[in-house]
Amino acid sequence: MPFPIDAFPSPNLPAIPPTPSGPNPQGPAGFGRLYDRLQENSPPAMLPMRPIQPIVMPNLGMNQAWVVGMEGTVPPIGRDGLRQPSVGRNPQRDPVGPLAFLGPLADGIQQVNALQERASAFANEAAIGGDVDLHDVMIASEEAGVAMQVALQIRNKLVEAYQDINRMQV
Amino acid sequence: MGFFDSLTTSASGLTAQRFRMDVIANNLANATSTHGGADGGPYRRQLAIFEARAEHRRDVEDRSVRTPNGVKVARVFEDESPFRLVYEPGHPDANPDGYIAYPNINPVQEMTDMISATRSYEANVTVINAVKGMAQKALEI
C-alpha cells in the first residue's frame, strides 16, 4: 500500500511577523511592517513556542529504541517556522522494514500539530491587539483546518486498509 | 505550487492591497498638511508601486527556477505634480506672494483608488475561498 509521503507538505506561509524592531531602511516611516512582509526573502520570525515533544517508539524488535523526529537534536526549523521532515536526514537512524511508514507518519502528525499551534499563536496575537494582519490569522487557521482534515482522511484510509486485511479469510 | 503555496500568493496580494489602503488613508488624512513633507514642505501624495515577486526553487530535476510567489512593494513613489496653491495672505505658511502650497491630493482620485484596492482585496479573498473549496473537494476522493 503506497503511503502518501506528500500528504503533509511543508507549508511555506511566512511565520508571524516580528514586533517592530528597529528602523526600516527601505520602507517609508509608518509602512515598515507591511512593507517588510512583502519583500522577497523577508526573514521569518518565530514566536516562542513550546518545544515539540519527541515521539519515542519502544523497542519493537530492532536493536535499540529510536526517537522519531530527533537525530541528536530537534529537527531544524525551516523558513516558515515549521520543522522540516527528519526522515531521510540520517539514514542510519531512519526506521526500516515493516515499520518504515512510522517515520513520515510521525512527521506528518508533528507538522499538523505545528500548524495548529501556529494558528492559535496568530489568534492570540490578534486577540491581544498585536501587530498581525487579520487575513493572516484566517489563512493560518484555514491551513490548520485543512491539514487536520487531510490527517483525518489518511487515518480513515489506514483504518479501512487494516479492516480489509482483518476480514481476509485465513 | 501546492495548496499552501497558492495561499501564500493570495496572502501576499491581500497584504499588498492593505498596504495600498494604508497609503491611501495616509494621503487622505494629510490632504491639507502644509508641513511634514520632504525638505519640510507640504506633504506630497504617495503611491505604492507593486512588483511581481518570485522565489527561487528547485524543480523536479533539481534545477533552480524562479516560480511566481505573489506581489511585493517595489517602492513608495512620491507624486511630483505641482502643489495646489491657495491664496490666503494672512496664513503663517503663506509664501511672500500670499499663496499657501497645499498637498497635491485629489480626493476623488483617492476615493477611486480606495474602491479599486477594496475590490482587489475581495478578489484575492475569492481566490482563497476557491482554493479552499478545491481542497475540500479533493478530500472527498
Boltz contact constraints between the chains, C-beta under 6 A:
constraints:
  - contact:
      token1: [A, 9]
      token2: [B, 2]
      max_distance: 6.0
  - contact:
      token1: [A, 11]
      token2: [B, 4]
      max_distance: 6.0
  - contact:
      token1: [A, 12]
      token2: [B, 4]
      max_distance: 6.0
  - contact:
      token1: [A, 12]
      token2: [B, 5]
      max_distance: 6.0
  - contact:
      token1: [A, 12]
      token2: [B, 8]
      max_distance: 6.0
  - contact:
      token1: [A, 13]
      token2: [B, 8]
      max_distance: 6.0
  - contact:
      token1: [A, 28]
      token2: [B, 76]
      max_distance: 6.0
  - contact:
      token1: [A, 34]
      token2: [B, 15]
      max_distance: 6.0
  - contact:
      token1: [A, 34]
      token2: [B, 19]
      max_distance: 6.0
  - contact:
      token1: [A, 35]
      token2: [B, 73]
      max_distance: 6.0
  - contact:
      token1: [A, 37]
      token2: [B, 15]
      max_distance: 6.0
  - contact:
      token1: [A, 38]
      token2: [B, 15]
      max_distance: 6.0
  - contact:
      token1: [A, 38]
      token2: [B, 16]
      max_distance: 6.0
  - contact:
      token1: [A, 38]
      token2: [B, 72]
      max_distance: 6.0
  - contact:
      token1: [A, 38]
      token2: [B, 73]
      max_distance: 6.0
  - contact:
      token1: [A, 39]
      token2: [B, 72]
      max_distance: 6.0
  - contact:
      token1: [A, 40]
      token2: [B, 53]
      max_distance: 6.0
  - contact:
      token1: [A, 135]
      token2: [B, 14]
      max_distance: 6.0
  - contact:
      token1: [A, 139]
      token2: [B, 7]
      max_distance: 6.0
  - contact:
      token1: [A, 139]
      token2: [B, 11]
      max_distance: 6.0
  - contact:
      token1: [A, 146]
      token2: [B, 135]
      max_distance: 6.0
  - contact:
      token1: [A, 149]
      token2: [B, 139]
      max_distance: 6.0
  - contact:
      token1: [A, 153]
      token2: [B, 139]
      max_distance: 6.0
